[in-house]
Amino acid sequence: MFLENDLENILKASYHISNMNVKQSNECFKHELLQTISQHLGYHHMLFWEIANNELTAPVLFNIERHTINDYLQRYKNFDPLHPQNINTQPSIQLMSRNEVMCLQKQTHYKEVFLKENRYEDEMAMYLRIDNRLVAVIGFLRKTGEKLFNEKDILKLVYLKRNIENMYSLHHFSQPSIVLEMTDREREVLKFVFKGLKNIEIAQQLFVSENTIKKHLQNLYRKFQVTNRTQLLAKCLKYSDHV
């Protein structure tokens, strides 16, 4: 099934991934990984999601516009056949056409409305695990008019998946604690978030504007790689003794 050129590109990608700097920042690591996959395998529209409590956190994007992802998160993620919450099992790599759990009506709505409105035709997902726990998803998209994903695409990624998981695991465990990156003010804000206070109530407690609290929360979302309060609380529970 593979041509000699395909095998050479897979080997080059594997070599590059194996030699990545695992101590670089989270965003830089993910972007370099996606860039490597694009350079050697020819996938030009990708995104790297981390997973917390079966929810996708703020992604690193590669040739995908931010407004597309905002639209996805606000209106269409529940229709995505490849979202972790919409499939019973996560094989190594899954094609959109393979999903048999979600009803055909939802799949059709997702494809005919969301994908076409954003000029995409097809998608594929690679599910990454650490210690048999689902921790991340790399999403692949094809623009309208491009060839649909097929078995050959799955095989290419199967050869790289273990390597990607190993390097991502090393990267994950080499990162400095998020707690150490927080400012004193961010710690204060996080304490009040744990207590269930609203932004305006936190602002009153700290004698600052509500906009200032929103900025602190955005910084916390970025550092914890999440997009909302629920995800923030879930992801930082293990750090609660230090907050």
DOTORMI-858771 format. One record per residue: x, y, z of N, C-alpha, C in turn; residue number from 1; residue in one letter. Coordinates in pm, whole numbers, plus 50000, padded with zeros to 5 digits. Layout:
N
VEXKE,n.xx,n.yy,n.zz,ca.xx,ca.yy,ca.zz,c.xx,c.yy,c.zz,num,residu
VEXKE,X,Y,Z,X,Y,Z,X,Y,Z,NUM,A
...
END
This chain:
243
VEXKE,n.xx,n.yy,n.zz,ca.xx,ca.yy,ca.zz,c.xx,c.yy,c.zz,num,residu
VEXKE,50083,49880,50000,50000,50000,50000,50086,50126,50000,1,M
VEXKE,50202,50119,50069,50291,50235,50076,50387,50238,49958,2,F
VEXKE,50412,50357,49906,50519,50378,49810,50649,50401,49887,3,L
VEXKE,50760,50389,49819,50889,50410,49884,50898,50550,49945,4,E
VEXKE,50840,50647,49877,50841,50785,49927,50762,50798,50057,5,N
VEXKE,50651,50722,50067,50570,50724,50190,50652,50674,50309,6,D
VEXKE,50721,50564,50291,50801,50506,50399,50912,50601,50441,7,L
VEXKE,50974,50665,50345,51081,50760,50376,51029,50876,50458,8,E
VEXKE,50911,50926,50422,50852,51038,50496,50812,50998,50638,9,N
VEXKE,50762,50877,50655,50727,50829,50789,50852,50819,50876,10,I
VEXKE,50961,50767,50819,51086,50755,50893,51141,50893,50930,11,L
VEXKE,51132,50988,50840,51180,51123,50868,51098,51187,50980,12,K
VEXKE,50966,51168,50973,50879,51223,51078,50911,51160,51213,13,A
VEXKE,50931,51029,51214,50961,50959,51338,51093,51006,51397,14,S
VEXKE,51193,51025,51312,51323,51073,51358,51312,51213,51419,15,Y
VEXKE,51239,51301,51351,51222,51438,51400,51150,51438,51535,16,H
VEXKE,51043,51361,51544,50964,51356,51669,51050,51303,51784,17,I
VEXKE,51131,51201,51756,51216,51142,51860,51322,51239,51912,18,S
VEXKE,51353,51340,51833,51457,51435,51871,51401,51572,51912,19,N
VEXKE,51273,51578,51938,51213,51704,51982,51260,51739,52123,20,M
VEXKE,51263,51867,52151,51298,51916,52284,51175,51906,52375,21,N
VEXKE,51175,51809,52465,51057,51787,52549,51044,51893,52659,22,V
VEXKE,51148,51972,52681,51144,52071,52788,51096,52209,52740,23,K
VEXKE,51067,52222,52612,51015,52349,52564,50872,52369,52616,24,Q
VEXKE,50817,52488,52598,50683,52517,52649,50580,52425,52586,25,S
VEXKE,50469,52410,52654,50363,52322,52608,50316,52360,52468,26,N
VEXKE,50291,52489,52447,50242,52534,52317,50345,52513,52208,27,E
VEXKE,50473,52541,52236,50579,52524,52136,50597,52377,52100,28,C
VEXKE,50589,52290,52200,50603,52146,52175,50492,52099,52081,29,F
VEXKE,50370,52135,52110,50258,52091,52028,50266,52146,51886,30,K
VEXKE,50305,52273,51875,50314,52334,51743,50424,52267,51661,31,H
VEXKE,50538,52237,51723,50646,52170,51650,50602,52031,51606,32,E
VEXKE,50528,51962,51691,50479,51829,51655,50387,51836,51534,33,L
VEXKE,50293,51930,51536,50201,51944,51423,50275,51985,51296,34,L
VEXKE,50370,52073,51311,50450,52118,51196,50528,52002,51135,35,Q
VEXKE,50582,51915,51219,50655,51798,51172,50564,51703,51094,36,T
VEXKE,50445,51679,51147,50349,51592,51080,50310,51652,50945,37,I
VEXKE,50289,51783,50943,50253,51850,50818,50366,51841,50715,38,S
VEXKE,50487,51867,50760,50602,51870,50669,50627,51734,50603,39,Q
VEXKE,50615,51627,50680,50653,51495,50628,50536,51412,50577,40,H
VEXKE,50415,51436,50630,50301,51353,50588,50197,51430,50507,41,L
VEXKE,50212,51562,50499,50124,51638,50412,49987,51670,50467,42,G
VEXKE,49971,51667,50600,49844,51709,50660,49859,51857,50699,43,Y
VEXKE,49776,51941,50643,49800,52085,50655,49701,52158,50746,44,H
VEXKE,49600,52089,50798,49502,52152,50887,49482,52061,51008,45,H
VEXKE,49541,52101,51121,49540,52015,51240,49521,52098,51366,46,M
VEXKE,49488,52029,51474,49480,52092,51605,49507,51987,51713,47,L
VEXKE,49568,52034,51821,49608,51946,51930,49526,51984,52053,48,F
VEXKE,49436,51894,52094,49353,51915,52213,49409,51833,52328,49,W
VEXKE,49414,51891,52446,49431,51809,52566,49292,51779,52621,50,E
VEXKE,49282,51676,52707,49153,51632,52758,49152,51637,52910,51,I
VEXKE,49047,51696,52966,49026,51698,53110,48880,51663,53137,52,A
VEXKE,48858,51555,53212,48722,51510,53244,48638,51490,53119,53,N
VEXKE,48698,51427,53019,48631,51395,52893,48592,51519,52813,54,N
VEXKE,48648,51634,52849,48623,51758,52776,48752,51804,52709,55,E
VEXKE,48737,51864,52591,48852,51918,52519,48890,52054,52574,56,L
VEXKE,49019,52075,52597,49066,52204,52648,49118,52288,52532,57,T
VEXKE,49163,52410,52563,49206,52505,52460,49311,52442,52369,58,A
VEXKE,49287,52439,52237,49378,52368,52147,49490,52456,52092,59,P
VEXKE,49595,52391,52046,49696,52456,51963,49655,52431,51819,60,V
VEXKE,49647,52538,51741,49594,52529,51604,49707,52533,51501,61,L
VEXKE,49688,52460,51393,49782,52462,51281,49702,52481,51152,62,F
VEXKE,49707,52602,51098,49633,52640,50977,49482,52624,50993,63,N
VEXKE,49434,52651,51112,49289,52654,51138,49259,52786,51208,64,I
VEXKE,49155,52854,51165,49125,52986,51220,49058,52975,51356,65,E
VEXKE,49092,53069,51443,49040,53069,51578,48888,53077,51582,66,R
VEXKE,48828,53156,51494,48681,53171,51498,48612,53038,51466,67,H
VEXKE,48677,52954,51386,48621,52822,51355,48611,52737,51481,68,T
VEXKE,48716,52740,51563,48716,52661,51686,48620,52719,51789,69,I
VEXKE,48611,52851,51796,48513,52913,51887,48371,52870,51850,70,N
VEXKE,48342,52867,51721,48211,52824,51673,48188,52677,51708,71,D
VEXKE,48291,52598,51691,48283,52455,51724,48249,52434,51871,72,Y
VEXKE,48322,52504,51959,48303,52485,52103,48168,52535,52150,73,L
VEXKE,48120,52642,52090,47994,52702,52134,47871,52629,52081,74,Q
VEXKE,47880,52572,51958,47758,52521,51896,47765,52379,51840,75,R
VEXKE,47883,52329,51809,47886,52207,51729,47959,52088,51790,76,Y
VEXKE,48027,52104,51904,48107,51993,51954,48022,51870,51986,77,K
VEXKE,47898,51892,52028,47811,51779,52060,47767,51701,51938,78,N
VEXKE,47790,51758,51819,47754,51690,51695,47876,51624,51630,79,F
VEXKE,47995,51646,51686,48118,51595,51627,48131,51446,51653,80,D
VEXKE,48129,51362,51549,48137,51218,51570,48266,51172,51637,81,P
VEXKE,48371,51255,51632,48500,51214,51685,48534,51278,51820,82,L
VEXKE,48442,51356,51875,48462,51409,52011,48462,51292,52109,83,H
VEXKE,48554,51290,52208,48561,51176,52302,48428,51140,52367,84,P
VEXKE,48342,51239,52391,48216,51209,52458,48114,51143,52364,85,Q
VEXKE,48144,51141,52234,48049,51089,52137,48085,50952,52081,86,N
VEXKE,48186,50889,52137,48222,50754,52092,48244,50665,52213,87,I
VEXKE,48209,50537,52199,48220,50444,52311,48364,50402,52335,88,N
VEXKE,48439,50381,52229,48578,50340,52241,48664,50430,52154,89,T
VEXKE,48790,50441,52190,48883,50523,52113,48990,50435,52052,90,Q
VEXKE,48973,50391,51928,49082,50320,51862,49197,50417,51837,91,P
VEXKE,49309,50364,51794,49426,50448,51775,49395,50571,51690,92,S
VEXKE,49338,50547,51575,49302,50654,51482,49163,50624,51429,93,I
VEXKE,49079,50724,51422,48942,50701,51378,48902,50801,51271,94,Q
VEXKE,48832,50752,51170,48777,50836,51063,48636,50878,51100,95,L
VEXKE,48593,50992,51051,48459,51042,51079,48353,50943,51030,96,M
VEXKE,48379,50880,50916,48281,50788,50858,48267,50658,50936,97,S
VEXKE,48360,50632,51031,48358,50507,51106,48268,50511,51229,98,R
VEXKE,48226,50630,51272,48149,50641,51396,48012,50575,51379,99,N
VEXKE,47983,50479,51468,47854,50408,51461,47769,50434,51584,100,E
VEXKE,47818,50521,51674,47745,50548,51798,47649,50665,51779,101,V
VEXKE,47702,50774,51723,47619,50893,51704,47520,50870,51590,102,M
VEXKE,47399,50921,51607,47296,50901,51506,47334,50971,51376,103,C
VEXKE,47288,50917,51265,47321,50969,51134,47276,51113,51118,104,L
VEXKE,47163,51149,51181,47111,51286,51169,47209,51388,51226,105,Q
VEXKE,47267,51358,51343,47365,51449,51403,47492,51456,51320,106,K
VEXKE,47538,51341,51272,47658,51341,51189,47637,51425,51064,107,Q
VEXKE,47521,51409,51003,47490,51484,50880,47485,51633,50909,108,T
VEXKE,47424,51671,51022,47416,51812,51059,47556,51870,51077,109,H
VEXKE,47643,51795,51144,47780,51841,51169,47854,51860,51038,110,Y
VEXKE,47841,51765,50949,47915,51770,50823,47858,51874,50728,111,K
VEXKE,47726,51877,50716,47663,51964,50617,47658,52110,50662,112,E
VEXKE,47658,52133,50794,47649,52271,50843,47786,52322,50887,113,V
VEXKE,47841,52263,50993,47966,52316,51048,48083,52302,50951,114,F
VEXKE,48108,52181,50903,48224,52161,50816,48213,52241,50687,115,L
VEXKE,48098,52234,50623,48084,52303,50494,48088,52455,50509,116,K
VEXKE,48029,52507,50619,48034,52651,50641,48178,52700,50656,117,E
VEXKE,48265,52613,50707,48405,52649,50726,48495,52591,50617,118,N
VEXKE,48434,52542,50510,48503,52492,50391,48591,52371,50419,119,R
VEXKE,48540,52284,50507,48607,52157,50531,48521,52043,50480,120,Y
VEXKE,48588,51932,50449,48520,51818,50387,48520,51694,50475,121,E
VEXKE,48628,51674,50552,48642,51549,50626,48733,51571,50747,122,D
VEXKE,48726,51477,50843,48813,51486,50959,48855,51347,51005,123,E
VEXKE,48965,51345,51078,49022,51222,51133,49080,51258,51270,124,M
VEXKE,49088,51161,51359,49138,51190,51493,49235,51081,51539,125,A
VEXKE,49342,51125,51606,49436,51033,51672,49423,51055,51822,126,M
VEXKE,49394,50948,51897,49375,50956,52041,49502,50912,52112,127,Y
VEXKE,49553,50999,52200,49678,50972,52270,49651,50930,52414,128,L
VEXKE,49727,50831,52460,49709,50780,52596,49841,50779,52672,129,R
VEXKE,49832,50806,52802,49944,50789,52894,49895,50700,53007,130,I
VEXKE,49966,50591,53032,49923,50494,53134,49779,50450,53111,131,D
VEXKE,49747,50424,52985,49615,50377,52944,49503,50477,52974,132,N
VEXKE,49540,50603,52994,49441,50708,53019,49440,50805,52900,133,R
VEXKE,49321,50832,52848,49309,50923,52735,49344,51064,52778,134,L
VEXKE,49447,51122,52716,49496,51252,52761,49491,51360,52654,135,V
VEXKE,49482,51320,52526,49487,51421,52420,49432,51364,52290,136,A
VEXKE,49395,51456,52202,49349,51419,52068,49414,51512,51967,137,V
VEXKE,49468,51455,51861,49514,51535,51749,49410,51522,51639,138,I
VEXKE,49352,51635,51601,49250,51635,51497,49308,51674,51363,139,G
VEXKE,49263,51609,51257,49308,51636,51122,49186,51673,51037,140,F
VEXKE,49198,51778,50957,49087,51822,50872,49133,51830,50727,141,L
VEXKE,49040,51804,50636,49067,51820,50494,48971,51924,50438,142,R
VEXKE,49027,52017,50360,48948,52122,50298,48857,52066,50189,143,K
VEXKE,48751,52140,50158,48660,52102,50051,48738,52086,49920,144,T
VEXKE,48715,51974,49853,48785,51948,49727,48906,51859,49744,145,G
VEXKE,48957,51846,49868,49072,51759,49892,49025,51614,49907,146,E
VEXKE,49118,51522,49893,49088,51380,49904,49044,51346,50046,147,K
VEXKE,48943,51259,50060,48896,51218,50191,49000,51128,50259,148,L
VEXKE,48997,51125,50392,49086,51038,50466,49049,50891,50440,149,F
VEXKE,49150,50805,50439,49126,50664,50409,49219,50574,50491,150,N
VEXKE,49217,50444,50459,49296,50345,50534,49446,50377,50530,151,E
VEXKE,49494,50430,50420,49635,50463,50409,49674,50570,50511,152,K
VEXKE,49585,50669,50532,49611,50772,50632,49619,50711,50771,153,D
VEXKE,49530,50617,50799,49532,50551,50930,49665,50479,50952,154,I
VEXKE,49710,50405,50852,49835,50329,50864,49955,50420,50886,155,L
VEXKE,49958,50533,50817,50069,50627,50835,50078,50671,50981,156,K
VEXKE,49965,50703,51040,49964,50753,51177,49987,50643,51280,157,L
VEXKE,49944,50521,51246,49967,50408,51337,50116,50390,51361,158,V
VEXKE,50196,50408,51257,50341,50392,51271,50403,50499,51360,159,Y
VEXKE,50337,50614,51373,50393,50725,51451,50332,50738,51590,160,L
VEXKE,50219,50675,51613,50141,50700,51734,50220,50671,51862,161,K
VEXKE,50283,50556,51871,50357,50521,51993,50471,50619,52019,162,R
VEXKE,50538,50658,51913,50646,50756,51925,50593,50889,51976,163,N
VEXKE,50481,50933,51921,50421,51059,51964,50379,51051,52111,164,I
VEXKE,50317,50940,52150,50274,50923,52289,50393,50925,52385,165,E
VEXKE,50500,50857,52348,50618,50853,52434,50679,50991,52454,166,N
VEXKE,50692,51066,52344,50752,51198,52353,50659,51296,52426,167,M
VEXKE,50529,51283,52403,50434,51369,52473,50436,51339,52623,168,Y
VEXKE,50450,51212,52657,50458,51174,52798,50582,51234,52863,169,S
VEXKE,50697,51224,52795,50819,51284,52848,50805,51434,52861,170,L
VEXKE,50743,51496,52761,50721,51640,52766,50630,51677,52883,171,H
VEXKE,50523,51602,52898,50424,51630,53003,50488,51627,53141,172,H
VEXKE,50572,51527,53166,50631,51511,53299,50756,51597,53319,173,F
VEXKE,50803,51662,53214,50919,51750,53228,50880,51895,53250,174,S
VEXKE,50748,51923,53240,50704,52061,53253,50705,52107,53399,175,Q
VEXKE,50743,52233,53425,50739,52285,53563,50595,52292,53612,176,P
VEXKE,50578,52280,53741,50445,52285,53798,50375,52416,53764,177,S
VEXKE,50250,52404,53723,50171,52523,53691,50161,52614,53812,178,I
VEXKE,50157,52552,53931,50145,52632,54053,50258,52732,54065,179,V
VEXKE,50379,52689,54027,50494,52777,54039,50487,52893,53940,180,L
VEXKE,50408,52878,53834,50397,52982,53732,50290,53087,53767,181,E
VEXKE,50208,53058,53867,50102,53151,53902,50155,53269,53982,182,M
VEXKE,50097,53386,53958,50131,53502,54039,50051,53495,54170,183,T
VEXKE,50091,53577,54267,50018,53580,54395,49872,53621,54373,184,D
VEXKE,49850,53717,54284,49713,53762,54259,49630,53652,54194,185,R
VEXKE,49692,53575,54103,49620,53464,54039,49582,53358,54142,186,E
VEXKE,49669,53337,54239,49637,53241,54347,49516,53290,54426,187,R
VEXKE,49513,53420,54453,49400,53476,54527,49270,53458,54450,188,E
VEXKE,49275,53489,54320,49156,53474,54236,49110,53329,54234,189,V
VEXKE,49206,53238,54222,49172,53096,54216,49107,53048,54345,190,L
VEXKE,49151,53100,54459,49088,53064,54586,48941,53100,54587,191,K
VEXKE,48910,53220,54536,48770,53263,54533,48689,53185,54430,192,F
VEXKE,48753,53143,54321,48685,53059,54223,48646,52927,54287,193,V
VEXKE,48738,52871,54368,48709,52747,54440,48590,52763,54534,194,F
VEXKE,48575,52883,54588,48464,52909,54681,48333,52935,54609,195,K
VEXKE,48337,52942,54475,48215,52959,54398,48174,53104,54375,196,G
VEXKE,48263,53199,54403,48227,53340,54385,48224,53377,54237,197,L
VEXKE,48135,53469,54202,48128,53521,54066,48236,53628,54047,198,K
VEXKE,48259,53665,53920,48363,53764,53891,48343,53894,53967,199,N
VEXKE,48221,53943,53969,48193,54070,54035,48217,54059,54185,200,I
VEXKE,48187,53943,54242,48208,53922,54386,48358,53913,54419,201,E
VEXKE,48434,53848,54330,48579,53842,54350,48639,53982,54341,202,I
VEXKE,48591,54060,54244,48641,54197,54226,48616,54280,54352,203,A
VEXKE,48500,54262,54413,48467,54336,54536,48557,54294,54651,204,Q
VEXKE,48589,54166,54657,48676,54115,54764,48818,54169,54750,205,Q
VEXKE,48863,54187,54624,49002,54228,54601,49014,54377,54569,206,L
VEXKE,48900,54447,54568,48898,54592,54543,48959,54628,54407,207,F
VEXKE,48919,54552,54305,48962,54579,54168,48839,54574,54078,208,V
VEXKE,48858,54604,53949,48746,54601,53856,48715,54458,53812,209,S
VEXKE,48594,54439,53763,48555,54307,53714,48640,54268,53592,210,E
VEXKE,48675,54366,53510,48759,54339,53393,48897,54285,53434,211,N
VEXKE,48948,54337,53545,49078,54288,53595,49068,54141,53633,212,T
VEXKE,48958,54104,53696,48937,53963,53733,48927,53876,53608,213,I
VEXKE,48858,53926,53507,48847,53850,53381,48984,53826,53319,214,K
VEXKE,49072,53927,53326,49207,53912,53271,49287,53807,53348,215,K
VEXKE,49272,53809,53482,49341,53708,53563,49290,53567,53529,216,H
VEXKE,49160,53555,53509,49103,53425,53474,49152,53377,53338,217,L
VEXKE,49161,53469,53242,49212,53431,53110,49356,53380,53120,218,Q
VEXKE,49435,53444,53206,49573,53398,53227,49576,53258,53288,219,N
VEXKE,49485,53235,53383,49476,53103,53445,49431,52998,53345,220,L
VEXKE,49333,53031,53259,49288,52938,53156,49404,52900,53065,221,Y
VEXKE,49484,53000,53029,49597,52975,52939,49700,52885,53005,222,R
VEXKE,49732,52913,53130,49834,52836,53200,49791,52691,53226,223,K
VEXKE,49663,52674,53256,49612,52539,53282,49561,52470,53156,224,F
VEXKE,49567,52542,53041,49523,52485,52912,49377,52442,52918,225,Q
VEXKE,49290,52535,52964,49146,52510,52970,49072,52629,52909,226,V
VEXKE,48940,52617,52898,48863,52724,52835,48752,52779,52924,227,T
VEXKE,48725,52719,53040,48618,52770,53126,48645,52733,53272,228,N
VEXKE,48558,52781,53361,48577,52760,53505,48569,52613,53544,229,R
VEXKE,48474,52541,53485,48457,52401,53520,48583,52322,53491,230,T
VEXKE,48640,52344,53372,48763,52275,53336,48879,52320,53425,231,Q
VEXKE,48882,52448,53458,48988,52501,53544,48986,52432,53680,232,L
VEXKE,48868,52422,53740,48856,52360,53872,48895,52212,53866,233,L
VEXKE,48850,52145,53759,48880,52001,53747,49029,51977,53732,234,A
VEXKE,49095,52061,53654,49236,52037,53624,49328,52077,53738,235,K
VEXKE,49287,52175,53818,49378,52223,53922,49348,52163,54059,236,C
VEXKE,49254,52068,54067,49224,52006,54196,49348,51942,54259,237,L
VEXKE,49434,51882,54176,49552,51817,54233,49651,51916,54290,238,K
VEXKE,49631,52046,54256,49720,52150,54309,49655,52224,54426,239,Y
VEXKE,49536,52179,54469,49457,52256,54564,49527,52281,54698,240,S
VEXKE,49618,52190,54735,49690,52209,54862,49782,52329,54857,241,D
VEXKE,49815,52374,54734,49910,52485,54719,49842,52616,54683,242,H
VEXKE,49710,52611,54662,49638,52732,54618,49602,52818,54737,243,V
END
